[in-house]
Amino acid sequence: MSEQAHSATSTTDIAVEIVGVTKVFRQKQRSEKLRDAWRNLMHPQVREIQALRDVSVTMRRGEIVAYAGPNGAGKSTTVKLLSGMLSPTAGSVRAIGMDPVRERRRYVRDIGVVFGQRTELWWDHPVAASFEWKRVVWSIPDQQYHRMLGTVRELLGLDEFFNSLARELSLGQKMRADLGLMLLHEPKILFLDEPTLGLDVLAKRNVLDFIKRVNREQNVTVLVTSHDMSDLEQLASRIVMIDRGRIAFDGDFAGLRREFGTRRRLLIETQETSAPTLTGAQHVRSEAERHEYWFDASRVKVSDLLNQAAAQTRVLDVETHGESIDTVIADIYEKWQEAKAHVM
């Protein structure tokens, strides 16, 4: 668990509180055979799917929390519960002191939600029309609207396409416009589901920088999901990982590496082109006199590996590197999938 004392957080400092939440979906199963048509209609089989199982998470005000897990783990279900789109089957969900479903009309005025696979822009209208629509429908005061409009146009660089049709925008432009639209009513908390999906490197950097700036300057609480772990590590100090509907890890990225990412890379340059044989390390490849190995730092010391190499050849240079966070996460997901296969 995280070193942060989540359970000891003052109630006045809590932005999100999910307690013992279970979410079950019921899916009707239908036979494709014609003779089963009547049974499909009158007595369909029902399959229950547990998307979340006894999930508990607390977030402090002004915190950015990364929420990660493999496909189907329950990330989007959690975001939909927090945004008031779904109700829990069991347990309770509260954010900024409100029940997202029972107090929905008041609640939505204090939150912003962005799904990377969807847009709130009017497809066949200029971006400006979507912004004006929100001003009118949400009854945003003129002074607040013009102040926030100026802020998001500057920070997100919207002027270059503000009067262009939404359907003519690139993915990065649409995402920047959706982020700007989401912030017009000055939400206290943001729920971002895959906000950098499909973006190029520059657009991704602009979006990440903007999220960090809004958090820093306006103390906005942010929950963000992504499959790109390097993005999440840039944004958040804390990561909550979910697997098969259960919380599997809650802590910082350094703790995640300590718990799961002990594999390291060793590069040695030797006087000879043949790679030394190192007990406790796996030889990956060699290029001329440079040789690459993988080893488990929790079981083998670098000094022992170097002593073995020095006994076989002259070592000219040494480098060691930890795994990238994406590789660490990929290894975690692989272990979880193997464990799931054994259970099934």
N, C-alpha and C positions, 0 to 999 in steps of 0.2 A: 504494500500500500504506500501511498504518498507520505512523504515526511510531513506534509502539511496536515494539521489537525482538523480535518474536515468536520468531524463530529463535534468539535469544540467551537465551531464558528458561531458568532453571535447571530441571533435570529434577525436582527436589523441589518446584518451584512450579507444575508443569504439572497441570492438572485434566483437560483433554481434549486428545487428540492424534490427529488424523485425518491419515493419510499416504497420498497417492496412491490414494484410494479410488474404485473404479468399481463401480457396481451396475447389473446388467442383469436385466430381467424378461423372461420368455418367455410370450407370450400365444398361445393356440391360436386360429386363425382358422377359422370355420365358415361354409359356404355355407348360405343360407336355403332353397335349392331341395331338394325332396324327392329328386330323383334323385342328389343328392350326399351323401345320408345315410351310405352305406357308407364313402365316402372320408373324410367328416368323422370317422367313428368310428375307422377303421383307419389312415388316413394324413392326419391334420389338418395344415394349414399352420401354421407357427409363426412369429410375428413377434417379433423382439427389440427391446426398448425400453431404451435407456440412460438410466436415471434420474439417475445421477451419473457424471461423467467426470473422473478424475484429481483428485479434490478433496483438498486439504490445508488443515487449520485447526488452530491451537493456541490453547487458552484457559488463562489463568492461574487459580490458585485464588483465589476471592473475586471474580472478574470477572463482570460482567453483559454478555453479548454478544447483540445483536439479530441475528437471522438472517432475511433478507427476500428476496423474489423473487416473480415472477408465479405464477399457478396453473400447476402442473405443472413448476415449475422444479427441484424436488428437496428442498424444505424438510422435508416430513413424512418422506420417505425417510431423510434424515439423522437426524432425531429417532428414528426406529425403529431405525436402526443403533446409535445411541448408547444406546438403552434395552435393547438385546439382543433386540429382536423380529425383526430381520433380520441376516443375515451379508453382508459385502461380497463381491462377485464377485472383486475384486482389491484389493490394498492392505491397510492395517491400521487398526483402531480400538482405542484404549485410553482409558479414563477412570478417574481416581483410581487409576492403577496397575494396572488390571485389564482383561482382555478381556471385553467385555460378554456374549459368547455362551459362551465356554469356562468362564468363572468366574461364570456367571449367578446361581447360588444365593447366593453371597457378595456379588456385585456389587449385586443389587437391594436389599439392606439398606442401601446407602449412597446410593441415588438416589431421586428422586421424579419421577414423570411425570404430566403432566396434558394431556389432549387436550380442547380446548374443545368439541368435538362429541360427547364421550362423558362418561359418569359412572361412578364406581365405587360409587355409593350403591345400596343395596338399594331398588328402586323402590317396593315396597308395604310398606315398613317405616319406622319413624322413623329420622331421621338418627343418633340415639344408638345404634341397633342396628348400623349400619355401623361406627361407631367401636369398639364393643365387639367386633364380629367381627374387626376388624383387630388389636385387642389380643391376642385369643386365638390367631388363626392365625399371627401374626407373633411370638408369644411375647415381646411387649414387657414388660419388667419393670414392676411396678405403680408404683414410684416415678417412673420415667421417663414412663409413660403419663399419670399424673395431673398431673405437672408440665407436660407438653406439652399435655394436654387443656385445662388451665386457661389456658395461654398462647394457644392458637388460639381458644378460645371468647371470650376478651377481645379479642384483636386483630382478629378477623374478625366479631365481633358475632353469634356462633352461638346465643346463649341464646334469642333471640326465636323460633327455629324448630327448636331442637335436638330437640324431641320431636314434631315434625311429620313426616308421611309425605313421603318424597323426591319422590313424584309430584305433590305439592301445592305444591312450592316454585317460586319464580320462577327465571329463568335466573341472575340475580345471586346468589341464595341458594344454588342448586346449586353454582355455581362456588366460592363461599366455603367451602361444606362440603367440596367436593373438595380444595381447597387445604389445609384443616385436616386432612383425613384423610391427605393425602400427607405431612404434616409430623410425624405422630405418632412415627415411628421415627427422627426427627432426621437426615434425609439430608444428605449433604455437597454434593450437586449436584442442581439442578432442571432438568428439560427441560420447557418449557412451550410447547405447540403451540396457538396461538390462544386464550390464556386469557381474553381479554376479548370473545370472539365473541358478538355478540347482546346485550351488556350495555348498560344505560342509563348515562347520564353519571355518576351518583352511584355505582352499583355498580362501574363501571370505575375510578373514582378510588380507591375502597376497595381494590380488588384490586391496583392499581399501587402504592399506598402500602404495602400489606402486603408485596409482593415486595421493595420497596426496604428495608423495615425488617428483614426476615429476612436479606437480604444484608448489611446494615450491622451488625446485632447478632450474627449467628451466622457471618458470613464464608462464607455459602453461595454456591457458584458457580451462575450462572443462564444458561441458553441459552433465549431466548424468540423465537418466531416470531409474526408478526402482519401483517395487511394494513393496519393502522392505524399509519402511520408516526409520527404525533404521540405515540402510546402508547410506541412503541419509543424515541423520542428522549427522553421523560421518564425512561425506565428506564436506558438504556445510553449510554455514551460512545462505544462501538465498534459498528459495524455491518458485518456480512458479507453481501454480496449475491450471490445465485446466479442464473444464467440458463442455461436449457437444460442443467442438470447441471454447469455449470462456475462456479468462483468468478470473479465479474466485478468485485468491489470488496471491499477489506478495509481499513477505516480508521475515522476518526471522522466524525461528522455534518458538522462544518465542512468537512472535506476532501471529503465527498460533494457538498456545495453548491459548493465551489470547482471541482470537476471537471465536475459536470453541471448545476448550477443557477445559471447566469449571467444568467438572465432576471430583470428587475426591473420593478417597477411605479412609474410616475411620475404623481403627481397635481398639477395646477397649477390655481390659481384666477386668473382673469384679469378684466379690466375689462369684457370683451365676452363675449357668449354663444357666438360662433362659435369653434370650436377652432382653434388655430394649427396649421399644417402643419409637422411636424417630420421632417426627413430622418434616418432611422436609428431611428425609433420608430413603432410601430403604434398608431393611435388606436382605442381600445376603445369608449368612450362618453362622453357629456357630460350633465351635469345642471346647467342654468342656466349659471353661470360656472365650474363645476368640470369639468375635463377629465381623463380617464384614458388613459394610454398604457402599452404594454409595450415594453421595449427590452432588448437584449443588452449587459450591462455589460462584457463582454469586448471589445466592438467599439466601443461608443459611450460617451463621457463625459457625465455628467449636466450638467456645465458647458456643453458644446457645445449640448445640447438647450435649456437655459435661455437661452443667447444667441440661439438661433433664435427662441424664443418671445418674448423681449424685443424683438426687431427687428420683431415683428408686432403686439404689443399690450402693455399694461401688466400685468406679473405681480404679483399681490397676495400669493400664498402658494404654498408648494411642499412636497410630501411625497414621499419615496421609500421603497419597501418591497421587501424581498427576498421570494422565493417561500416559501410554506409548504412544509414538508418533504413533505407529501402531494402537492403539485403537482410538486415536483422529481422524486419517485419516479414519478409518473404519466408525466411526460415521458420519463424513462429507459425505462420499460416500453414506451412507444410507439415509441421509437427501436429497442429490441431487437426488437419485433414486426416493424417495417419491415425490419430487417436479416435476420430469419428468413425473411420473405416473399421477399426478393431471392435468398436462398440456395436456397429451394425453387423 
